[in-house]
Amino acid sequence: MPQVTFRKGEEEFSEAVADNTNLVVRAGIKKFPWPHLRYGCGMGKCGKCACRVLDGAESLAEPNWKEQKVLGEKLAEGLRLACQLWIVNDITLTQDGVPLPSPVKP
């Protein structure tokens, strides 16, 4: 089972999750130990769940078109949308210092 670690300031929240888990889906059904995860629509449109991947990025699928549209050049800085990630290996994330993206125009 993959270990997910979420860092917020000096705090660190960690838990093993089932293979192929989506963190925002878990948050929405209240099965989530990370009380500080910022998220919104869960569909890759609002960008509120943008996270910096601190460790484990190599095990993630390539960014999809939604992440490319919302994050653009920020992808190269290690940002990803939590709602678009399906966790299959250990990963460490933070939203510290990650600004909310500008609203995307249709």
C-alpha positions as CSV (number, residue, x, y, z in Angstrom):
1,M,0.0,0.0,0.0
2,P,1.4,3.4,-0.9
3,Q,2.3,5.8,1.9
4,V,1.1,9.4,1.4
5,T,2.7,12.2,3.3
6,F,1.3,15.7,3.3
7,R,3.4,18.5,4.8
8,K,1.9,21.7,6.2
9,G,4.3,24.1,7.8
10,E,6.1,22.1,10.5
11,E,3.4,19.4,10.6
12,E,3.5,16.2,8.7
13,F,0.5,13.9,8.1
14,S,1.1,10.4,6.8
15,E,-1.1,7.4,6.0
16,A,-1.0,4.3,3.9
17,V,-3.7,4.3,1.2
18,A,-5.1,1.7,-1.1
19,D,-3.4,1.3,-4.4
20,N,-4.8,3.7,-7.1
21,T,-6.3,6.1,-4.6
22,N,-7.3,9.6,-5.5
23,L,-6.7,12.0,-2.6
24,V,-9.5,14.5,-3.4
25,V,-12.0,11.6,-3.7
26,R,-10.9,10.4,-0.2
27,A,-11.2,13.9,1.1
28,G,-14.8,14.2,-0.3
29,I,-15.9,11.0,1.5
30,K,-14.2,12.1,4.7
31,K,-11.6,9.3,4.6
32,F,-8.7,11.6,4.8
33,P,-6.2,12.2,7.6
34,W,-4.8,15.5,6.2
35,P,-7.0,18.2,7.5
36,H,-5.2,21.0,5.6
37,L,-5.6,19.8,2.0
38,R,-7.0,22.6,-0.1
39,Y,-9.4,21.4,-2.8
40,G,-12.4,22.5,-4.7
41,C,-14.2,21.1,-7.7
42,G,-12.4,17.7,-7.9
43,M,-12.6,17.8,-11.7
44,G,-9.3,19.6,-12.6
45,K,-10.9,23.0,-13.4
46,C,-10.4,25.3,-10.4
47,G,-6.8,24.5,-9.4
48,K,-7.4,24.9,-5.7
49,C,-5.8,21.5,-5.0
50,A,-2.5,22.4,-6.7
51,C,0.3,20.7,-4.8
52,R,4.1,20.6,-5.0
53,V,5.3,17.0,-5.2
54,L,8.3,16.8,-2.9
55,D,9.0,13.1,-3.4
56,G,7.6,10.3,-5.6
57,A,6.9,12.3,-8.8
58,E,8.6,9.7,-10.9
59,S,5.8,7.2,-10.1
60,L,2.9,9.5,-11.2
61,A,1.3,9.4,-14.6
62,E,2.2,12.2,-17.0
63,P,0.1,15.3,-16.5
64,N,-3.2,15.1,-18.3
65,W,-4.7,17.9,-20.4
66,K,-6.6,19.3,-17.4
67,E,-3.3,19.8,-15.5
68,Q,-1.6,21.2,-18.5
69,K,-4.4,23.7,-19.0
70,V,-4.7,24.8,-15.3
71,L,-1.0,24.7,-14.3
72,G,0.8,25.2,-17.6
73,E,4.5,26.1,-17.0
74,K,4.1,25.4,-13.3
75,L,4.2,21.7,-14.1
76,A,7.9,22.1,-14.7
77,E,8.2,23.4,-11.1
78,G,6.8,20.2,-9.6
79,L,3.2,21.3,-9.3
80,R,0.4,18.9,-9.9
81,L,-3.4,18.9,-9.2
82,A,-4.2,16.4,-6.4
83,C,-7.6,15.7,-7.9
84,Q,-5.9,14.3,-11.0
85,L,-3.4,12.1,-9.2
86,W,-4.0,8.4,-8.7
87,I,-1.5,7.2,-6.1
88,V,0.3,3.9,-6.8
89,N,3.6,4.5,-4.9
90,D,4.8,6.5,-1.9
91,I,4.5,10.2,-2.4
92,T,5.1,13.4,-0.4
93,L,3.1,16.6,-1.1
94,T,2.8,20.1,0.2
95,Q,0.6,23.1,-0.6
96,D,2.9,25.5,1.3
97,G,4.0,28.3,-1.0
98,V,1.7,27.1,-3.8
99,P,-0.5,30.0,-4.9
100,L,-4.0,29.5,-6.2
101,P,-3.9,29.5,-10.0
102,S,-5.7,32.2,-11.8
103,P,-9.2,31.2,-13.0
104,V,-9.0,29.4,-16.3
105,K,-11.2,30.8,-19.0
106,P,-13.2,28.3,-21.1
